[in-house]
């Protein structure tokens, strides 16, 4: 019998032999087990493979979560940096605008002094800054001094007052003021106090051009002086 005939016989008869002969079946299974894993071994290998795949997936998920956390943290830092940069930009812009407005008022003061711009327009500009910065109303008061207390003869007396939280603040808002003008302001303030039977809590002069001699008078009379409305820290 040649090899091919033997193979054909085995293929035809082997299933029946395995069913009928238990010893022969055990012998064949033992031979096969040496070449192929049994069911238990196969399931064990499969379980190990699944566990390894599960660990790889969990490890990958941890890496993604860590990367997401780093991205979120970077985005938060970027947002905070952008917000800080925007706030700084707005602050610098506000400072530059304030300085520009101050320079324009100084130029306006020169114009008012030389008659190229009205003193009233300059006064209104200074009053507007006070009202905006301190949420107050600057009241322009014009009263007649029939006794001549201020100017030595009967005359209209004009000055600005601020009443805030029960406080009385008398102001002089001018493009320029000299020594005589400072004395006149002090007399106008005392005239107002006497007329209304009320003592001012503060006397303030705001002018970009205050004569050095006028400053000395102001110090002696207890009058606060500022070069611009934005320089006033509080009211």
WORA-V539792 format. One record per pair of residues at least 4 apart in sequence whose ideal C-beta (glycine too) atoms are under 8 Angstrom apart, sorted by sequence separation. I is the first residue (numbers start at 1). J is the second residue. D is the distance in whole Angstrom. If there is no record, write none. Layout:
i = <I	I>
j = <J	J>
d = <D	D>
//
This chain:
i = <1	2	3	4	5	6	7	8	9	10	13	14	15	16	17	21	22	23	24	25	26	27	28	29	30	31	32	37	38	39	40	41	42	43	44	45	46	47	48	49	50	51	52	53	54	55	56	57	58	59	60	61	62	63	64	65	66	67	68	69	70	71	72	73	74	75	76	77	78	79	80	81	82	83	84	85	86	87	88	89	90	91	92	93	94	95	96	97	98	99	100	101	102	103	104	105	106	107	108	109	110	111	112	117	118	119	120	121	122	123	124	125	126	127	128	129	130	131	145	148	151	163	177	178	179	180	181	182	183	184	185	186	187	188	189	190	191	192	193	210	211	212	213	214	215	216	217	219	227	1	33	37	111	112	117	131	145	148	150	162	163	164	172	177	193	205	210	218	226	18	19	110	111	112	130	131	145	148	151	162	163	193	217	218	226	17	18	112	131	147	148	150	161	162	174	193	218	1	17	37	130	146	161	177	192	210	108	112	145	161	162	172	18	112	144	145	160	161	215	111	127	144	145	159	160	189	214	144	145	159	160	108	109	127	143	144	159	160	172	205	108	142	143	189	142	210	142	172	105	108	123	141	186	210	140	141	170	185	203	205	207	140	141	170	203	204	205	206	207	208	105	140	141	185	203	204	205	206	207	208	105	139	203	204	205	206	138	139	170	202	204	206	138	139	182	206	138	139	137	206	136	159	206	101	136	177	204	159	134	158	159	168	170	177	157	161	168	169	174	176	186	130	168	169	170	171	172	174	175	176	177	179	182	127	138	151	159	168	169	170	171	172	173	174	175	176	177	178	181	150	157	167	169	170	171	172	173	175	176	177	179	183	138	157	167	169	171	172	176	178	179	182	186	178	182	123	150	177	186	149	150	179	185	182	130	149	150	182	149	149	127	145	126	143	143	123	122	123	141	122	143	122	119	119	173	113	112	113	111	112	110	109	169	108	109	164	162	130	126	113	133	133	109	134	109	129	130	133	136	109	129	134	129	134	106	126	127	130	105	126	130	106	105	102	102	101	98>
j = <5	6	7	8	9	10	11	12	13	14	17	18	19	20	21	25	26	27	28	29	30	31	32	33	34	35	36	41	42	43	44	45	46	47	48	49	50	51	52	53	54	55	56	57	58	59	60	61	62	63	64	65	66	67	68	69	70	71	72	73	74	75	76	77	78	79	80	81	82	83	84	85	86	87	88	89	90	91	92	93	94	95	96	97	98	99	100	101	102	103	104	105	106	107	108	109	110	111	112	113	114	115	116	121	122	123	124	125	126	127	128	129	130	131	132	133	134	135	149	152	155	167	181	182	183	184	185	186	187	188	189	190	191	192	193	194	195	196	197	214	215	216	217	218	219	220	221	223	231	6	38	42	116	117	122	136	150	153	155	167	168	169	177	182	198	210	215	223	231	24	25	116	117	118	136	137	151	154	157	168	169	199	223	224	232	24	25	119	138	154	155	157	168	169	181	200	225	9	25	45	138	154	169	185	200	218	117	121	154	170	171	181	28	122	154	155	170	171	225	122	138	155	156	170	171	200	225	156	157	171	172	121	122	140	156	157	172	173	185	218	122	156	157	203	157	225	158	188	122	125	140	158	203	227	158	159	188	203	221	223	225	159	160	189	222	223	224	225	226	227	125	160	161	205	223	224	225	226	227	228	126	160	224	225	226	227	160	161	192	224	226	228	161	162	205	229	162	163	162	231	162	185	232	129	164	205	232	188	164	188	189	198	200	207	188	192	199	200	205	207	217	162	200	201	202	203	204	206	207	208	209	211	214	160	171	184	192	201	202	203	204	205	206	207	208	209	210	211	214	184	191	201	203	204	205	206	207	209	210	211	213	217	173	192	202	204	206	207	211	213	214	217	221	214	218	160	187	214	223	187	188	217	223	221	171	190	191	223	191	194	173	191	173	191	192	173	173	174	192	174	195	175	174	175	229	175	175	176	175	176	175	175	235	175	176	235	235	206	206	209	229	230	207	232	208	228	229	232	235	209	229	234	230	235	208	228	229	232	208	229	235	228	228	228	230	230	230>
d = <5	7	6	7	6	6	6	6	6	5	6	6	7	6	5	6	6	6	6	6	6	7	6	6	7	8	6	4	7	6	6	6	6	6	6	6	6	6	6	6	6	6	6	6	6	6	6	6	6	7	6	6	6	6	6	6	6	6	6	6	6	6	6	6	6	6	6	6	6	6	6	6	6	6	6	6	6	6	6	6	6	6	6	6	6	6	6	6	6	6	6	6	6	6	6	6	7	6	6	6	6	8	8	6	7	6	6	7	7	6	6	7	7	6	6	6	6	7	5	5	5	7	4	7	7	6	6	7	7	6	6	7	6	7	6	6	6	6	8	5	7	7	7	6	6	7	6	8	6	6	6	5	4	5	6	6	5	4	7	8	6	7	7	6	6	7	6	4	4	7	8	8	4	7	6	6	7	5	8	8	8	6	8	7	5	6	5	5	6	7	7	5	7	4	7	6	5	8	8	7	6	5	7	7	7	8	6	7	6	5	6	8	6	4	7	6	7	7	6	8	4	8	7	6	4	6	8	6	5	7	7	7	6	8	7	7	7	6	4	6	5	6	5	5	7	6	5	8	7	6	8	7	7	7	7	6	8	7	7	6	8	8	7	5	7	7	7	8	8	5	6	6	6	6	5	5	5	5	7	6	7	7	7	8	7	8	5	5	6	6	7	7	8	7	7	6	6	7	7	8	5	7	7	8	5	6	7	5	8	8	7	6	5	5	5	7	7	7	7	6	8	7	5	6	7	8	7	8	7	8	7	6	4	7	7	8	6	5	5	5	5	5	5	5	7	4	6	4	7	7	6	5	8	7	7	7	7	7	8	7	4	6	8	8	7	6	7	8	8	7	5	4	5	5	6	8	5	6	7	7	5	6	7	7	8	8	5	7	5	8	6	6	4	8	7	5	8	7	7	8	6	5	7	6	8	5	4	5	8	8	8	4	6	7	6	6	6	8	5	7	7	7	7	8	5	8	5	7	6	6	3	8	6	4	5	8	8	7	7	5	7	8	6	5	6	8	6>
//
